[in-house]
Amino acid sequence: MENYSDYSKKQKGIILPFFEYCISKKIRIPWSNSKRLAKYFCNSFGHFQFNGKKLLDIGGGNGLYTKCFALLGADKPICMEPESEGSNTKMLEEMEVISQYKPEKIFLNCKDSVQNYKIEEHGQFDIVVMNNSINHLEEDATIAMLEDPLSYERVKKALTNVVNLSKDHGIIIASDCGRKNISSIFGIKNPCAPTIEWHKHQEPHVWVEMFNEIASFKPTTKWNPNLRFGVLAELTRLAPIRFIVGSHFTLYLEKQQS
């Protein structure tokens, strides 16, 4: 069994050339920086083995991460992206170019939303990924869910669909920004994340509680470093600093036996 450091390095050796390919093809990637994105990916997923796993990437956009999972051995992972239903031609064009990189490493495109997905089509999954999408499954309801019981139930219904897609002892990995930080409190733009609408997000503990209302999970919460800070990035995990520079988290939820 490889240790985390060795496996993470192996991951990086596989996905970094792919990110460099994306940049060469003018495909949008976070930070427009292949090394930084590879570091973020390995930080989030470096301790998971994907070989032979059934994987669903909810809100996978142009398939950037879904392709990574395919390159790492996932069995025809699925990119679930309702916007790929023809209304976003740029996304479809990028998905096609991404598919052309090592085309034998296949990923599938699903145009359904999680609310409409039919579980009998592909069955349950070993790994379900929601990278920056958990707060947007039912975006309007998520804003008001702690004050309005109807909004809470609407979000819970969507999340129940996600839970049902996970096998027993499967893993759900959800990354996104939390709501509480200096920018949301004072209503100012965060220079590190100027486009984030903080009021549309919830804190990780809110999601953990909802997941455990639906089924039994063993959760782990990790606050992610802000990689824009280079060698000081690890310091941005600390509560006082992440409160200022942003609040990006990853939840790892292992589903227990039904």
C-alpha positions in Angstrom: 0.0 0.0 0.0 1.5 3.3 -1.0 1.7 6.0 1.6 -0.1 9.3 1.1 3.0 11.3 0.0 4.1 8.7 -2.7 0.6 8.3 -4.1 0.0 12.1 -4.1 3.2 12.6 -6.1 2.1 9.9 -8.5 -1.3 11.6 -8.9 0.5 14.9 -9.6 2.7 13.3 -12.3 -0.5 12.1 -14.1 -2.6 15.2 -13.9 -0.1 18.0 -14.2 0.6 17.3 -17.9 -3.2 17.2 -18.5 -3.6 20.7 -16.9 -0.7 22.0 -19.0 -2.5 20.5 -22.1 -5.7 22.4 -21.1 -3.8 25.7 -20.8 -2.2 25.1 -24.2 -5.7 24.6 -25.7 -7.0 27.8 -23.9 -9.3 25.8 -21.6 -10.3 27.7 -18.5 -8.7 26.2 -15.3 -8.8 27.6 -11.8 -6.1 30.2 -11.2 -4.9 29.7 -14.9 -2.0 27.9 -13.2 -1.4 24.2 -13.8 1.0 23.7 -10.9 -1.3 25.4 -8.4 -4.3 23.5 -9.6 -2.4 20.2 -9.4 -1.5 21.0 -5.8 -5.1 21.8 -5.0 -6.3 18.6 -6.6 -3.8 16.4 -4.8 -4.5 18.2 -1.5 -8.2 17.3 -1.9 -8.0 13.9 -3.5 -4.4 12.6 -2.9 -5.4 10.0 -0.3 -8.1 8.3 -2.4 -7.5 5.4 -4.8 -9.7 5.8 -7.9 -8.7 2.7 -9.8 -11.8 0.8 -10.9 -14.1 3.0 -8.9 -17.5 4.1 -10.0 -17.6 7.9 -9.7 -20.1 10.6 -10.1 -18.9 14.3 -10.4 -21.9 16.5 -9.6 -21.7 19.9 -11.2 -18.7 18.8 -13.1 -18.8 21.7 -15.6 -16.6 21.1 -18.6 -15.4 17.8 -17.2 -12.0 19.0 -16.1 -11.9 17.1 -12.8 -14.0 14.2 -14.2 -11.2 13.6 -16.8 -8.7 13.7 -13.9 -10.6 10.9 -12.2 -10.6 8.9 -15.5 -6.8 9.4 -15.9 -6.4 8.1 -12.3 -8.3 4.9 -13.2 -11.9 5.6 -12.3 -14.3 3.4 -14.4 -15.9 5.7 -17.0 -16.7 8.5 -14.4 -19.7 10.6 -15.0 -19.7 14.4 -15.3 -23.2 15.5 -14.2 -23.8 19.0 -15.6 -27.3 20.2 -16.5 -25.8 23.3 -18.3 -24.3 20.9 -20.9 -27.8 20.5 -22.3 -26.9 22.7 -25.2 -27.3 26.2 -23.7 -23.6 26.6 -22.9 -21.8 26.1 -26.2 -18.4 27.1 -24.7 -18.7 24.4 -22.0 -19.5 21.8 -24.6 -16.6 22.9 -26.8 -14.2 22.7 -23.8 -15.6 19.3 -22.8 -14.9 18.0 -26.3 -11.3 19.2 -26.3 -10.8 17.7 -22.8 -12.1 14.4 -24.1 -9.4 14.4 -26.8 -6.6 14.2 -24.2 -5.7 10.5 -23.9 -9.1 9.6 -25.4 -8.9 6.0 -24.2 -9.4 7.4 -20.6 -13.2 7.9 -21.1 -15.6 9.9 -19.0 -19.3 10.2 -19.7 -21.5 13.4 -19.8 -24.8 13.4 -18.0 -27.2 16.3 -18.7 -29.6 15.6 -15.9 -29.8 17.4 -12.6 -29.3 15.5 -9.4 -33.0 16.1 -8.8 -34.0 14.3 -12.0 -31.3 11.6 -12.2 -32.6 8.0 -12.4 -30.5 5.8 -10.2 -31.4 2.7 -12.2 -29.5 4.2 -15.2 -26.0 3.7 -13.7 -26.7 2.3 -10.2 -24.9 3.6 -7.1 -21.4 5.0 -6.9 -18.3 4.3 -4.8 -17.4 8.0 -4.9 -19.6 11.0 -5.3 -17.8 14.4 -5.8 -19.4 17.8 -5.4 -16.6 20.3 -6.1 -18.0 23.8 -5.5 -21.5 22.7 -6.1 -23.1 21.6 -2.8 -24.3 25.2 -2.1 -25.9 25.4 -5.5 -28.0 22.2 -5.8 -31.0 24.4 -4.7 -29.4 27.8 -4.6 -32.4 30.0 -3.8 -33.5 27.6 -1.0 -29.9 27.3 0.4 -29.9 31.1 1.0 -32.9 30.9 3.3 -32.7 27.3 4.6 -31.8 28.1 8.2 -34.7 30.6 8.5 -37.4 28.9 6.4 -38.4 25.3 7.0 -39.8 24.9 3.5 -36.5 25.9 2.0 -34.7 23.6 4.4 -36.8 20.6 3.2 -36.3 21.5 -0.4 -32.5 21.4 0.0 -32.8 18.3 2.1 -34.7 16.6 -0.7 -32.0 17.4 -3.2 -29.3 16.2 -0.8 -31.3 13.0 -0.2 -31.0 12.2 -3.9 -27.2 12.6 -3.6 -27.1 10.3 -0.6 -29.1 7.7 -2.4 -26.5 7.7 -5.2 -23.8 6.6 -2.8 -23.2 3.0 -2.0 -22.9 1.9 1.6 -19.3 2.6 2.7 -19.0 4.9 -0.3 -17.5 8.3 0.0 -19.1 11.7 -0.7 -16.5 14.5 -1.2 -18.0 18.0 -1.0 -15.9 21.2 -1.4 -17.1 24.7 -1.3 -16.9 28.0 0.5 -18.5 28.6 3.9 -20.6 31.6 4.7 -18.8 33.1 7.7 -15.9 35.3 7.1 -15.0 39.0 7.2 -16.3 39.6 3.7 -19.8 38.2 4.4 -20.1 40.0 7.7 -19.2 43.4 6.5 -20.6 43.0 3.0 -17.4 43.7 1.2 -15.7 41.8 -1.7 -12.9 39.5 -0.8 -9.9 40.3 -3.0 -8.9 36.6 -2.9 -12.4 35.6 -4.1 -14.1 38.7 -5.5 -16.9 36.8 -7.4 -18.1 34.7 -4.4 -21.7 35.5 -3.2 -21.2 34.5 0.4 -24.9 34.7 1.3 -25.5 31.7 -1.0 -23.3 29.5 1.0 -23.6 27.5 4.3 -21.0 26.4 6.8 -19.7 22.8 6.7 -21.3 21.8 10.0 -24.7 22.7 8.5 -24.2 20.2 5.7 -22.8 17.5 8.0 -25.9 17.8 10.2 -28.2 17.5 7.2 -26.3 14.5 5.8 -26.7 12.8 9.1 -30.4 13.5 9.2 -30.7 11.6 5.9 -28.4 8.7 6.6 -25.5 7.7 8.9 -22.1 9.2 7.9 -18.6 9.3 9.4 -17.6 12.9 8.5 -14.3 14.6 8.3 -14.0 18.4 7.7 -10.8 20.0 6.3 -10.2 23.7 5.8 -8.3 24.2 2.6 -5.2 26.5 2.2 -5.5 29.5 0.0 -2.7 28.6 -2.5 -2.4 32.2 -3.7 -0.2 32.7 -0.6 2.5 30.4 -1.8 4.8 29.2 1.0 2.5 30.8 3.6 -0.6 29.0 2.2 -0.7 26.5 5.1 -1.2 29.3 7.5 -4.5 30.2 5.8 -6.1 27.1 7.2 -6.0 28.6 10.7 -9.3 30.0 11.9 -8.3 33.7 12.4 -6.6 33.8 9.0 -9.1 31.9 6.9 -11.8 34.2 8.5 -10.0 37.0 6.5 -8.8 35.4 3.3 -11.8 33.1 2.7 -13.3 29.9 4.0 -12.9 27.0 1.6 -13.6 23.6 3.0 -13.7 20.0 2.0 -16.1 17.4 3.6 -15.3 13.7 3.4 -18.3 11.7 4.3 -18.2 7.9 4.6 -21.6 6.4 4.3 -22.3 3.8 6.9 -24.3 0.6 6.4 -28.0 1.2 5.8 
